Amino acid sequence: MTTKTYVAFPSSETLHRTTDGFIRRMNEGARKAEPETVETIMKTFVEEALGTFFLKPAAMAGLGSGQTRLIRMACDTIAKATGLVVGRSARKMDLEQNQAAARYMDDIRFQSEDGGTWYVAFPIDEALAEKGRQARRLADEGREAEARAALVAYLREMTEVALDWYFEKPVALLHFGPILRKVAAVGIDTTRRASFGVIGKVIPKLERQQLLHSVHYYCGMQMTF
């Protein structure tokens, strides 16, 4: 069986249960769209993604108050931007779009081999995966300046792939009209700029131990399915 490398985070029980129920209903002949369910799923997903990619690693690395405040401001900006997209699009989606969304949600979730954990994941190519591993090796070897630069490059590229899988592909799949496409494009751009802002301002200032925590955390998100 061919395996791929993914960037993955475990889904909470709430997110998994809500998503799984929605997928099952859409696959089993639902007769109406479920805007409230779609909105709940997407808002919960965004909250958990922000926690995974920003807040948790910041806490584990023991960042100072200034850096933590910067990260929280970025998370608030992203949450507001994506919340606007989700709120407006969920109410406009018809049953066919709900069914397409359900199929897509099913495509980006994976179960652990023991069946105990469900993950939300997007694939990355081997070249990108190696960039993350290289950053970790450099940090382990004490080559801090090189490791910081490598981690910045890895996270910027990973952000682009994440935006493609989490936002751009679903928007294209759902065939939104021009107004919703514009709203989504603004949300994606806001998320990109906020993410790059954190990466560019926080990573270069990490102390050695913080850098080690960060590279091991982000590389630890690489999984194969």
N, C-alpha and C positions, 0 to 999 in steps of 0.2 A: 504494500500500500504506500502511495506517495504521500509524504507529509510536507507541510509548508511551515515557515516560521510566521508567527502572528505576534502582534502586540495585544495582550489580553488583560482584562481585569475581571475579577469575580463579580457576578451579578448578585445584588441583595435578594433575599427571599421575596421581598415585596415586588421588586422589578421583575424577577423571574416569573412569579405567580401571575402578575398582571399581564405580562407579555405572552406567556404560555397560553393563558385563557383566551386572549385575543386571537392568537394564531390559530388555535383549535377552532374557534367559532367561525373565523373567516374561511378556514379550510373545509369546514363541514356544512357550508351552505347558508351562511348568515344572510338575512334578507334586508338588513339595513346597516348603514354606516354607524360607527361608534365614535363620534368626535370627542366625547369626554374621555373615553379610554385611550385614544391616540394621544390626546393632550397630556393625560396622566403619565403614560409611558414615556413620552419624550421629555417631560419636565423632570421626571425621576431619573432618567438616563443622564440628562445634562448635569444634574446635581451630583450623581455618582461619578461621572467622568471628571468633573472639576475636582472633586475630592481626591480621586485617584491620581490625576496628572499634575495637580498643583498643591492642594492643601496637605495631603498625607506626606509626600516627600519633603515638603517644607518643615513639617513638624518633626519628622524623623531626623532631618539634618540639623535641627536645632537652630534655625535661622534667627537672626536678630529681629527686633520689633519693626525696624524700618523696612527690611526685606519682606517680612511677613505681611506688613500693611500693603506693600506694593502688590503682592500676590493676591491678597483678598480683594483689593480694588479691581484687579484684572478679572478675577472670578465674578465679581458683581457686574462688571461691564459685559462679560460674556453671557452671564445668566439673563440679563435684561435683553440683550440683543437676540439671543436664541429664543427667549420666552415670547418675544413679539412675533417671531417667525412661526413658532409652534402654535401660538394662540390663533393667529390669523389663518394659517393653513389647515389646521385640524378641522375647523368649522366649515371649510370649503370643500373638503374631500368627499367624494361620492363613494358608493359601495365598491366599485371597481378599484378605485384608488386605495381604499382600505385593504382590499384583498392583496393588492400589489405590495403595500406597505408590510403586511403580515408575512408575505413570502420573503421580503428583504430582511425583516427582523429575524426570520428563521435562518437565513443564510449567514448572519454574522453572530450567531450564538453557537457555542460548543459545550459539550458536557465532558467532564473529567472522566478518565478511564474507570475510576471507581464509582462513577455515577453520583457522587456526592456534591459536586459543584458545577454550576453553569457559568460560563464565561461569555462576555461580550468581547469580540476580537476582530481585528482587521489584519490582512496579510501584508507582510513586507518582503521585499526581495532579499536575496542573500547578501548583496552588496551593502544594503542599508543595515541589515542585521550585523554584519561584520564591523561596520563603523561604530556601532554601539559597543561591541565586544572590544574593539581596539581602544576606545575611550577608557573602558574599565582596566584593560591591561596597562595603559599608560599611567593611570592613577595608582594602580597597585605597585608599579615600579617607582613611584615617587616623582614622575615627570609631570608635575602639576600644570605648568603652563600649556604643555601640549595636550594634556588630558582635558583641561577646560575648553580649549579650542575645539577638540574633537567632540566633546559632549555638546557644545553649542551647535556644531554642524549636524550632529545626529538628531538632536531634538528639533531643530528647524525643519529638517527633511521629514522627520516622523510626523511633525505637525501637519505638513502639507498632505501626507498620505492619509492621516486621520481625517482631515477636513474633506478630502475626496470621498472617503468611505462613509463618514458619518453624516455629511451634508450634501455634497455635490451630486453623488450618485443617486441618493433618494430623490432629490429635487428633479433630476433628469428623468428618473423612472416614473415619477408621478405626473409628469406632463402638466405642470402648473401653467397658468396663464401668465401674461407679461407682468401684471402687477405683483403677483406672488413671487415670480422669479426675481423681480427687482428687490422685493423685501428680503428674500432669501440671500441674494447676492450681497446686500448690505450687511446682513447678519454674519455671513461667512467672512467678509472682509474685516468686520469688527473683531471677530474671534481671532482671525489670523494676526491682526495688528497687536491685540492685547497679549496673545501668546508669545509672539516674537519679542514684545517689549519686556516681558518677564524673563525670557531666555537670555536676551542680550544684556539685561541689567543685573540679574541675580547670579547667573552661573560664573561670570568672570570674577566675582568678588568672593566666591566660596573659599573658605579655609580648607586646609588639607583634609581634615576629618569629615567636614561637610561634603567635600567633593567625593570622597570615598563612599559615603552614604548614598549620595545622589546617583553616581554611576552604577553602583550595585543595585539600587532600587529600580532604575529604569531598564537596566539589562535584565533584571529579574522578571520584568514583564514580558520578555520574549518567551514564547511557548510554541510547541509544535503540536499540531492536531492532524 
